[in-house]
Amino acid sequence: MPDGTHHTFCRICEALCGLTVKVENDQVVKVAPDDAHVATRGFSCPKGLKQAKLFSSPDRLKYPEKRVGQRWERITWAQALEEIGNRVRQLSGEHGADALAMYVGTAAGFSVLHPVFAQGFMTGLGSKSMYASATQDCSNKFAVANLVYGFPFTQPFPDLDHTDCLIIVGANPVISKWSFLQVPNPGKTLQELKARGARVIVVDPRRTETAKVAGEHVFIRPNTDVFFYLSFLAELERQGGVQRALAEAQAEGIDEVLALARAWPKERTAPITTIPPERLQELVQVFRAAKGASLYSSTGVNMGTNGSLAFWLQECINLLSGNLDRRGGTLVGRGVIDFPAFGKKNGVLVRPDRSRIGDFLSVNDTFPGGVLADEILTPGPRQVRGLFVTGGNPLITMANAGRLKKAFEALELLVTLDLYRNETGSLAHYVLPCTSPLERPDLPFIFPLMLGLQKKPYLQATRAVLEPGHEQRDEASIYLDLCRASGVSLFGSAVAQKALEGMMAVHSRLHRKGRLPALPQELLLSMLLRVTGQPGFDTLAEAHPHGRLREQHEADDFIGKRVLTENRKVQLAPPELLAQAKKLEADFEFERGRAGTLKLITKRAVQTHNSWTHNLEEFVHEATNHLYMHPADAAAAGLRDGDVADVTSATATVRVPVKLLADLMPGTVALPHGWGHQHATGLSVASKTRGVNVNLLAADGPDAIERVSGMANLTGFPVEVRPAAGPQDPTSWSGLPRA
């Protein structure tokens, strides 16, 4: 790529911040925010500004590698593809296509072609054994949206530009951004809301960074969110805030959901949520008085034991209060095409497949990650024997990682596609080197492109800023080659396979002759844009380097027009959710019986992004995560700041140093996610850290995951905390699985 300053956008998270990247001698010398970007307004977080250092690490995978015993050997692409293809043919022939599985990680979602071609490979194989990182943090929203609105990707979001009241439950957008909505500078956005007089109230077990910006905070005991929502709805009806006439024109199931909520008045739930009845009453009054209001939640709610019920009730409240599809309430965006209508018509992401273990209905055509270990270790038809991991690191991100490691060791074929040989890659038989975001052309990923999930809708195209330095390939090309090597066609289409192979071959020949035609990936992206009536890739990249604004969101644009249920009405009482709600009495008694037990939540920092930025020294200056404790809880446990504690759950014990944090609600401890890299053979910086993997403490298996969404309980579960027993050698701060 030519030297100079290039306009691009970050693909580390859904904020997609506009960037300028200065290149000299094929090296990035500076990454800066794009002040002229149409939506992100010159904002970027530390991760985005330092990504060039992360991607230029000497640990980057440069060539395909094969594990021989405990040793890694460099091999050619031809050898890697031939050997992997032969194993795929063998396993599929002997055990059926479903014996080959795929895990799609979060990084795959921040590209347009990567997840499409990955799914195309699996469809070509004829395998439905798909798993995704969504079952760690957000499948509840997809499962509920499918039942309530008729399609999983129908995801209403707060109208942040006009709302008068925003109640944020279990989310910390100042640090973690605004999933799923693209809001590049959440802190500034919240300040703008407050400046125009909007009330912003955060309900969370910790006085988070977002709560401090918002200025209003309500403590809630971890994993009791569903009872907060039930009482909120009951109180909304008691105060006369249910807009019944409007709701009856929009939805079905009003009486059923209100009857459920009436059993949970604020006085009943207060002892376990710890929210005083008068405070909840005030919250509802503020919500009712606003011209436009919304409830919004994210991972702190999603990853609890009742994430689906809580999100369902939130959506019911937003509709019954008259705020769904309302200016200042919640809106439903439009993408460059009507993807929900397309998906519903063609059966995309709504297959009625069920898992072999646990009989879980697939969500977004994927099965629960919480049963993947069982699917590998349990003999029988459809037993998983081979696994492709693309853009993810499940040994850090999934529940009961110690057991999952044993399952991965039992696989007959494990292949990872990644930038690094991480913990999962260290167990693989083959690791395939991929291009970084700076080395590929792209469009904003599927949520803004297909769904319009942007505070300020726009489109942008970016060319690759750098040439791959060695033998890295983009994932779309890799999956096309894997199809050929495995004797199948992408999406089962021989025509598509041959045409795409032809495009790649022509580009390769011209490139060798010194000509530089458009990359095949750019042509594919341009075709996608043209089909949707948008300017082509070249036009967007050259004429609109800072992005091209699209039409703004409209109210009264969803209900009666784009609801995809059979009768085109919102379904407020799906039978699946009402059946799930029958467990609430037992859950309530469980909480009452453990009122004095410590509950563990997760915590993030702005310098890290889940697990994969820890291979940069600037992001791991403390070299470990800590168990954050309220001073009163630490004193009761006999611990002081800096002491080492043993944290024990039903599945494991981890040993970790303690930090005191008065911002925590008493009875709550916090352990940041994404650490525990000591066994990563390809991460020279991260492997020297001393942190622990909090997901060792979370349970997996069919009896431990939520029925509707298939999600594991990764936050808000009980733990015991004691002073560390035995040697306190810092190098031993890792998981200590229970017998």
Disulfide bonds with the S-S distance in Angstrom:
none
